[in-house]
Amino acid sequence: MDGFLEYILHKFTLPLTNPVLIFALILMIILIAPIILRKFRLPGIIGLILSGVLIGPFGLNFLEKNIAIELFSTIGLLYIMFIAGLDLDLNEFKSNRNKSLLFGFFTFIFPLLIGFPLCQIVLGYDNNSSLLVASMFSTHTLVAYPIVSRLGISKNAAVATTVGGTIFTDTAVLMILAVIMGKSQGTLNSEFWLRLGISLVIFLTLMFWIVPKITRWFFNKLESEKHAHYIFVLAVVFFSAFLAELSGLESIIGAFIAGLALNRMIPHTSALMNRIEFIGNSLFIPFFLISVGMLVDVSVVFNGYRAILIAGVLTGGAIFGKWIAAFFTQLVFKFSVAQRQLIFGLSTSHAAATLAVILVGYKAGILDEHILNGTVILILVTCVVASLATERAAKKIAFSEKEVILSKSDKLAFSHEHILLPIANLQNIEKLLEFIILIKDKKSSNPVTVLSVVPNNDEAELNIIASRKKLEEFKKHGAAAEVNINTIATIDLNATAGISRIAKEIAADMIVLGWPQKAGIFEKLIGERIYSIINSVDKSLFICHLERLPVTQNRIVILAPPMAEKEIGFETWVLKIMRLSAELSIPAVLFGTEATFEAIQNSVKKYKLTGKMSFNAFTGWEDFLQVSQYIHEDDLLVLVSARTDAVSYQKYLDHIPSKLEKHFQPNNKVVVFPQQFYQGIERKTSGGGNFSLKRKIVTEQRKKD
């Protein structure tokens, strides 16, 4: 009995050594700390950092830094930078690159100018030590970025500016570190600069030219192996981080570059992105935050006047330098006060790069232990300040964006969007679902409804049971991307009647249909089942031929007839296409009239859409194939068609879908039939599909407009 008790006590000897117990303890902290802090209305990030202080070697000594914790915390740090690169809206980043460059300069130069005299005059360090410590003021780690991501404002201009500026300032600081170390070691010569330049060129070529090609090939070859996609992405991140170190940069820069390189390969609303964020935010990033807390030795403040002075000067100088940089950024770019606070919050936390700079300087004998201890206090204080400032500012911005983006009437139209996906072939549902997830309004609480219509015959009962079982399997696809999927299997005389009835029952806003299965019969089917759906259901219809993965597309080419902007469903397809452009980070180009392009631009401004569109005037619809010289295999073709009595209908539109199928077979294609009448106006068809008098009045009014 005594031996068993001794065995139990040995397992709980501090610091803990049992890996299972260590992992269990950290998981309990990750679970409980944010919940407790939420009671005090504090960000969960603070709870994780303070928990690290408590259980670390300078606290209760439950844990000490070992290889396993170091590995997980490194993964967490790289994850933060990688997700920042993935979340970045490349279209927004390109338009804000000058802002990022200027903010990067501000957030580098102001802390440096403040820190150098403080270290030299107040603390009494020499030039090399003062420059190294002052450069540490300029670094920052996006510790508070998960708050921004969670609140859904990662595409805000202030966030894009800060994330871009992070790379500029951290790269500049690490270059200063390399120069100081080279100077102290006597290796700062022309060979040093030549080697650094060549290695950087090779690294960037690999990441932005070769890695995207390999990724496209891998995703295409192993399209069904979803777990392999995640493992491949992780391998790219760590390989990039390692290559960055070989190039003379820090690994965090490599992780961010990996995020930029894979940005277009991983749509923001895809199942793969959901897995990446879920695992990172649940496990790896909290590990990193706890490990940051474990570095903090609170006792240094009791080691005398000089220790308190150094910790206070470092912390105050670093925070003030970042606030000044955010203030001047706000003045120059006319950001709001909340955006200034957000920039300050995101950029004021010091962790990874800061610690790397100080540790390198300490080991090289350039800095003493007082600076090291003061830096640890600096990390704790700035992470807490950054989390509080970011949480407060992010909530203000998230609230204002929800209020401003859509007017009250627009909210009624789009915030309750309901998409219907009727399917005839269950094998093709995955690509259609992926397309819907990319274009779906994220604010809508309605599910995506997948419909299977079973003919009303002698085998109807058996067929509907089989359909329901198969449909249940596809709920997993929506769950992987956190999109609610509702399935309906129903009996009706034919597919058209079933689709029309269910579309009315669920008040669907748009319907997504699969392309006819056999090449060359689109025109025939237009006159049969699909044509009957088009004329029986006055909703916005998207008929999709999707063979290639969305990540392989380089452009969206939109073919819109004259007066397309006059249709009531015009804004619906514009919103969807521009959302797709933003999700895939690819540009759109319109072939149509200038009036249509101007109307699209007005909608883009109205809804603050981030997708980018260019314009090519096109009027040669009778000789449609002349547009082929502008279209490439990796373009997604979107034809905006019209029903026979629509304002924008022209007879040549009837033949274009078959030409698309015949002459652009390798391309992904979408044919759109916009909605024609307002909700609440009934549509009555008789034989050829004549409308009621109400519909005619609406059409005439639209023509006048």
BELHUKA-V922845 format. One record per residue. N is the residue number from 1. PHI is phi in whole degrees, -180 to 180 (NA if undefined). OMEGA is omega in radians with two decimals (* if undefined). Layout:
<<N:PHI:OMEGA> <N:PHI:OMEGA>>
//
This chain:
<<1:NA:3.11> <2:-63:3.13> <3:-66:3.13> <4:-68:3.11> <5:-63:3.11> <6:-64:3.11> <7:-63:3.13> <8:-65:-3.14> <9:-63:3.13> <10:-62:3.14> <11:-64:-3.10> <12:-103:3.08> <13:-67:-3.11> <14:-92:-0.13> <15:-71:-3.11> <16:-63:-3.13> <17:-120:-3.13> <18:-72:-3.06> <19:-62:3.14> <20:-67:3.14> <21:-67:3.11> <22:-61:-3.12> <23:-65:3.13> <24:-64:3.13> <25:-63:-3.12> <26:-65:3.10> <27:-64:3.10> <28:-64:3.10> <29:-66:3.12> <30:-59:-3.13> <31:-77:-2.94> <32:-88:-3.02> <33:-55:3.13> <34:-63:-3.14> <35:-66:3.13> <36:-65:-3.13> <37:-64:3.13> <38:-63:3.10> <39:-62:3.14> <40:-98:3.14> <41:58:3.10> <42:-115:3.13> <43:-59:3.13> <44:-61:3.12> <45:-57:3.14> <46:-63:3.13> <47:-61:3.14> <48:-68:3.14> <49:-66:3.14> <50:-66:3.07> <51:-63:3.08> <52:-62:3.08> <53:-61:-3.06> <54:-67:-3.04> <55:-92:-3.06> <56:-74:-3.09> <57:-63:3.12> <58:-99:3.08> <59:-111:3.12> <60:-81:3.07> <61:62:3.04> <62:-67:-3.09> <63:-129:2.97> <64:-126:-3.14> <65:-63:3.04> <66:-131:-3.05> <67:-62:-3.09> <68:-65:-3.14> <69:-66:3.11> <70:-61:3.14> <71:-64:-3.12> <72:-64:-3.14> <73:-69:3.07> <74:-64:3.09> <75:-60:-3.14> <76:-63:3.12> <77:-63:3.13> <78:-64:3.11> <79:-62:3.14> <80:-58:-3.12> <81:-69:3.14> <82:-65:3.13> <83:-65:3.08> <84:-60:3.09> <85:-69:3.13> <86:-70:-3.09> <87:-71:-3.06> <88:-63:3.03> <89:-77:-3.02> <90:-63:3.09> <91:-64:3.11> <92:-68:-3.13> <93:-65:3.12> <94:-64:3.14> <95:-73:-3.14> <96:-107:-3.04> <97:-63:3.09> <98:-68:3.07> <99:-65:3.13> <100:-63:-3.13> <101:-64:-3.13> <102:-69:3.09> <103:-64:3.08> <104:-58:3.10> <105:-68:3.14> <106:-61:-3.04> <107:-75:3.02> <108:-94:-2.96> <109:-79:-3.09> <110:-66:3.07> <111:-61:3.14> <112:-67:-3.13> <113:-68:3.09> <114:-78:-3.04> <115:-72:-3.06> <116:-63:3.11> <117:-66:3.09> <118:-60:-3.11> <119:-70:-3.07> <120:-81:-3.04> <121:-89:-3.06> <122:-77:-3.06> <123:-96:3.03> <124:79:3.12> <125:-91:-3.13> <126:-79:-3.04> <127:-61:-3.11> <128:-61:-3.13> <129:-64:-3.12> <130:-64:3.14> <131:-65:-3.13> <132:-67:3.13> <133:-67:3.13> <134:-63:3.10> <135:-66:3.07> <136:-64:3.07> <137:-58:-3.04> <138:-79:-3.12> <139:-75:2.90> <140:-158:3.12> <141:-116:-3.07> <142:-78:-3.13> <143:-61:-3.08> <144:-86:-3.09> <145:-60:3.10> <146:-56:3.09> <147:-65:3.12> <148:-62:-3.13> <149:-64:-3.12> <150:-64:-3.11> <151:-86:3.01> <152:73:3.14> <153:-119:-3.08> <154:-66:-3.14> <155:-95:3.09> <156:-65:-3.09> <157:-59:3.14> <158:-65:3.12> <159:-69:3.12> <160:-60:3.12> <161:-64:-3.09> <162:-69:-3.12> <163:-63:3.09> <164:-62:3.12> <165:-65:3.11> <166:-58:-3.11> <167:-67:-3.14> <168:-62:-3.06> <169:-71:3.14> <170:-66:3.10> <171:-64:3.13> <172:-63:3.14> <173:-65:-3.13> <174:-68:3.03> <175:-67:3.07> <176:-61:3.11> <177:-60:3.14> <178:-63:-3.14> <179:-67:-3.14> <180:-64:3.12> <181:-66:3.10> <182:-64:3.12> <183:-67:-3.12> <184:-68:-3.14> <185:-95:3.11> <186:75:-3.11> <187:-110:-3.11> <188:-82:-3.11> <189:-141:-3.11> <190:-64:3.12> <191:-64:3.11> <192:-60:-3.11> <193:-69:3.12> <194:-65:3.14> <195:-63:3.14> <196:-64:-3.13> <197:-63:-3.13> <198:-64:-3.11> <199:-64:3.11> <200:-67:3.12> <201:-62:3.14> <202:-64:-3.12> <203:-62:-3.11> <204:-67:3.08> <205:-64:3.11> <206:-60:-3.01> <207:-75:-3.03> <208:-101:3.13> <209:-121:-3.06> <210:-83:-3.09> <211:-59:3.09> <212:-59:3.12> <213:-66:3.11> <214:-64:-3.12> <215:-64:3.10> <216:-59:-3.13> <217:-62:-3.10> <218:-65:-3.13> <219:-64:3.10> <220:-71:-3.08> <221:-71:-3.12> <222:-116:-3.05> <223:-61:-3.08> <224:-87:-3.11> <225:-89:-3.03> <226:-66:3.12> <227:-66:3.12> <228:-66:3.10> <229:-61:-3.12> <230:-66:3.14> <231:-63:3.12> <232:-62:-3.14> <233:-62:3.11> <234:-60:3.14> <235:-62:3.12> <236:-63:-3.12> <237:-61:-3.07> <238:-74:3.07> <239:-65:3.12> <240:-65:3.12> <241:-62:3.12> <242:-67:3.12> <243:-63:3.11> <244:-63:3.10> <245:-63:3.10> <246:-64:-3.10> <247:-82:-3.14> <248:98:3.09> <249:-104:3.08> <250:-87:-3.09> <251:-62:-3.13> <252:-64:3.08> <253:-66:3.11> <254:-62:3.13> <255:-65:3.11> <256:-66:3.10> <257:-61:3.08> <258:-62:3.09> <259:-62:3.11> <260:-67:-3.10> <261:-65:-3.10> <262:-97:-3.05> <263:-54:-3.11> <264:-75:-3.12> <265:-79:-3.04> <266:-125:3.12> <267:-57:-3.01> <268:-65:-3.12> <269:-106:-3.11> <270:-79:3.10> <271:-64:3.13> <272:-64:3.11> <273:-62:3.12> <274:-63:3.11> <275:-65:-3.12> <276:-60:-3.11> <277:-69:-3.09> <278:-63:-3.10> <279:-68:3.14> <280:-64:-3.09> <281:-72:-3.13> <282:-86:-2.97> <283:-129:-2.94> <284:-69:-3.13> <285:-65:3.04> <286:-59:3.07> <287:-58:3.14> <288:-62:-3.12> <289:-65:3.08> <290:-65:-3.13> <291:-66:3.06> <292:-62:3.11> <293:-63:-3.13> <294:-66:3.12> <295:-80:-2.99> <296:-78:3.05> <297:-111:-3.07> <298:-64:-3.07> <299:-66:-3.09> <300:-64:3.14> <301:-72:3.13> <302:-102:-3.09> <303:-92:3.08> <304:116:-3.07> <305:-60:-3.07> <306:-66:3.12> <307:-62:3.13> <308:-67:-3.14> <309:-61:-3.11> <310:-63:3.14> <311:-61:-3.13> <312:-68:-3.14> <313:-65:-3.13> <314:-62:-3.08> <315:-68:-3.13> <316:-63:3.13> <317:-64:-3.12> <318:-66:-3.12> <319:-67:-3.13> <320:-65:3.12> <321:-61:3.13> <322:-71:3.12> <323:-67:3.11> <324:-61:3.13> <325:-63:3.12> <326:-66:-3.12> <327:-64:3.14> <328:-69:3.07> <329:-63:3.10> <330:-63:-3.12> <331:-62:-3.05> <332:-68:-3.02> <333:-102:3.07> <334:57:3.03> <335:-73:3.07> <336:-76:3.11> <337:-62:3.13> <338:-64:3.11> <339:-67:3.06> <340:-62:3.12> <341:-64:3.12> <342:-68:3.09> <343:-60:3.11> <344:-62:-3.12> <345:-62:-3.12> <346:-68:-3.00> <347:-97:-3.04> <348:-93:-3.12> <349:-78:3.12> <350:-112:3.11> <351:-151:-2.93> <352:-63:-3.09> <353:-63:3.11> <354:-59:-3.12> <355:-65:3.14> <356:-62:-3.13> <357:-63:-3.07> <358:-68:3.14> <359:-64:3.11> <360:-63:3.11> <361:-64:3.14> <362:-67:-3.13> <363:-67:3.13> <364:-84:3.12> <365:82:3.13> <366:-79:-3.13> <367:-117:3.14> <368:-101:-3.07> <369:-70:3.11> <370:-64:3.09> <371:-65:3.14> <372:-62:3.14> <373:-66:3.11> <374:-64:3.12> <375:-66:3.12> <376:-63:3.07> <377:-65:3.09> <378:-57:-3.13> <379:-60:-3.13> <380:-62:-3.06> <381:-65:-3.09> <382:-68:3.10> <383:-66:3.11> <384:-67:3.13> <385:-61:-3.12> <386:-62:-3.12> <387:-64:3.14> <388:-65:-3.12> <389:-65:-3.12> <390:-66:-3.14> <391:-59:-3.10> <392:-65:-3.10> <393:-69:-3.11> <394:-64:3.12> <395:-66:3.10> <396:-62:-3.10> <397:-68:3.14> <398:-61:3.14> <399:-66:-3.11> <400:-67:3.14> <401:-65:3.13> <402:-64:-3.12> <403:-80:-2.98> <404:-91:-2.96> <405:-58:-3.12> <406:-121:3.03> <407:-76:-3.08> <408:-60:-3.13> <409:-68:3.13> <410:-67:3.13> <411:-62:3.12> <412:-62:-3.07> <413:-80:-2.95> <414:-115:-3.05> <415:-73:3.10> <416:-117:-3.12> <417:-58:3.13> <418:-131:-3.10> <419:-107:3.12> <420:-109:3.12> <421:-121:3.04> <422:-78:-3.11> <423:-130:3.04> <424:-104:-3.12> <425:-120:-3.07> <426:-65:-3.11> <427:-72:-3.07> <428:-96:-3.00> <429:-70:-3.01> <430:-62:-3.13> <431:-68:3.10> <432:-66:3.10> <433:-64:3.12> <434:-63:3.10> <435:-62:-3.12> <436:-65:-3.14> <437:-62:-3.14> <438:-70:-3.05> <439:-99:-3.04> <440:-68:3.08> <441:-69:-3.07> <442:-69:-3.12> <443:-85:-3.11> <444:-77:3.12> <445:-87:-3.12> <446:-75:3.10> <447:-79:2.91> <448:-88:-3.10> <449:-98:3.09> <450:-100:-3.00> <451:-119:2.99> <452:-125:-3.13> <453:-103:-3.12> <454:-103:3.13> <455:-60:-3.12> <456:-84:3.12> <457:-133:-3.07> <458:-65:-3.11> <459:-100:-3.04> <460:-59:-3.08> <461:-65:3.12> <462:-65:-3.12> <463:-66:-3.10> <464:-72:3.06> <465:-64:3.13> <466:-65:3.14> <467:-64:-3.13> <468:-63:3.13> <469:-64:-3.13> <470:-69:-3.13> <471:-64:-3.13> <472:-61:-3.12> <473:-63:-3.03> <474:-86:3.00> <475:-66:3.14> <476:-64:-3.13> <477:-64:3.11> <478:-70:-3.14> <479:-62:-3.13> <480:-63:3.13> <481:-106:3.14> <482:58:3.06> <483:-118:-3.10> <484:-75:3.13> <485:-110:3.05> <486:-108:-3.11> <487:-115:3.09> <488:-134:2.97> <489:-115:-3.02> <490:-135:3.12> <491:-107:3.08> <492:-155:-3.11> <493:-62:3.12> <494:-155:-3.07> <495:-63:-3.10> <496:-62:-3.14> <497:-64:-3.14> <498:-66:3.13> <499:-64:-3.13> <500:-61:-3.11> <501:-67:-3.10> <502:-68:3.11> <503:-59:3.10> <504:-74:-3.10> <505:-62:-3.10> <506:-95:-3.12> <507:55:-3.13> <508:-66:3.10> <509:-92:3.13> <510:-149:-3.12> <511:-125:3.09> <512:-109:-3.12> <513:-117:3.04> <514:-80:3.11> <515:-72:3.05> <516:-52:-2.94> <517:-71:-3.04> <518:-96:3.14> <519:-62:3.06> <520:93:-3.10> <521:-114:-3.11> <522:-59:-3.08> <523:-63:3.12> <524:-67:-3.11> <525:-71:3.08> <526:-56:3.13> <527:-83:-3.11> <528:-114:-2.97> <529:-66:-3.09> <530:-65:3.12> <531:-62:3.13> <532:-67:3.07> <533:-67:-3.13> <534:-59:-3.08> <535:-86:-3.10> <536:-93:-3.05> <537:-121:3.14> <538:-91:3.00> <539:-122:3.02> <540:-71:-3.10> <541:-106:3.04> <542:-120:3.12> <543:-100:-2.89> <544:-115:2.96> <545:-117:-3.00> <546:-122:3.11> <547:-107:-3.13> <548:-92:3.08> <549:-66:3.13> <550:-57:-3.08> <551:-71:3.13> <552:-90:-3.12> <553:-81:3.11> <554:-107:3.12> <555:-149:2.93> <556:-114:3.14> <557:-102:-3.09> <558:-105:3.10> <559:-111:-3.05> <560:-122:-3.13> <561:-75:3.06> <562:-57:3.14> <563:67:3.06> <564:-60:-3.12> <565:-71:-3.13> <566:-82:-3.10> <567:-74:-3.12> <568:-66:3.13> <569:-84:-3.08> <570:-59:-3.08> <571:-65:3.14> <572:-62:-3.10> <573:-72:3.07> <574:-63:3.12> <575:-59:-3.09> <576:-68:-3.11> <577:-68:3.13> <578:-70:3.05> <579:-65:3.09> <580:-63:3.09> <581:-60:-3.14> <582:-70:-3.10> <583:-65:-3.11> <584:-91:-3.11> <585:54:3.09> <586:-125:-3.12> <587:-79:3.03> <588:-115:3.09> <589:-132:-3.11> <590:-101:2.95> <591:-107:-3.09> <592:179:-3.10> <593:-98:-3.14> <594:-66:3.14> <595:-64:3.11> <596:-65:-3.13> <597:-63:3.13> <598:-64:3.12> <599:-66:3.09> <600:-64:3.14> <601:-61:3.09> <602:-64:3.11> <603:-67:3.11> <604:-60:3.12> <605:-70:-3.09> <606:-62:-3.08> <607:-99:3.13> <608:52:3.13> <609:-78:-3.06> <610:-101:3.11> <611:-65:-3.10> <612:-109:-3.13> <613:-134:3.02> <614:-111:-2.98> <615:-136:2.98> <616:-127:3.11> <617:-65:-3.12> <618:-144:3.12> <619:-130:-3.04> <620:-86:-3.08> <621:-68:3.12> <622:-66:3.06> <623:-110:-2.96> <624:-60:-3.01> <625:-68:3.09> <626:-66:3.11> <627:-75:-3.06> <628:-62:-3.13> <629:-67:-3.14> <630:-101:-3.02> <631:-110:3.13> <632:-113:-3.08> <633:-63:-3.10> <634:-94:3.05> <635:-93:2.96> <636:-90:-3.10> <637:-93:3.09> <638:-122:3.08> <639:-98:3.06> <640:-91:-3.10> <641:-98:-3.13> <642:-162:3.05> <643:-72:-2.93> <644:-62:-3.12> <645:-111:-3.12> <646:-80:3.14> <647:-59:-3.05> <648:-95:-3.08> <649:-70:2.97> <650:-135:-3.03> <651:-60:-3.10> <652:-65:3.14> <653:-64:-3.13> <654:-64:-3.02> <655:-99:-3.05> <656:-67:3.13> <657:-56:3.13> <658:-68:3.08> <659:-69:3.07> <660:-60:-3.11> <661:-66:-3.06> <662:-78:-2.98> <663:-99:3.14> <664:-128:-3.06> <665:-59:-3.10> <666:-71:-3.03> <667:-80:2.85> <668:-71:-3.05> <669:-134:3.04> <670:-136:3.04> <671:-106:-3.07> <672:-109:2.97> <673:-114:-3.06> <674:-66:3.03> <675:-62:-3.02> <676:-113:-3.11> <677:-135:-3.08> <678:-71:3.08> <679:-58:3.11> <680:100:3.08> <681:-99:-3.05> <682:-71:3.07> <683:-112:-3.13> <684:-116:3.13> <685:-118:3.10> <686:-146:-3.13> <687:65:-3.10> <688:-77:3.05> <689:92:3.12> <690:-74:-3.11> <691:-94:3.05> <692:-73:-3.13> <693:-61:3.12> <694:-59:-3.10> <695:-65:-3.14> <696:-64:3.13> <697:-63:3.14> <698:-63:-3.13> <699:-63:3.14> <700:-63:3.13> <701:-65:3.13> <702:-64:3.12> <703:-64:3.12> <704:-64:3.12> <705:-62:*>>
//
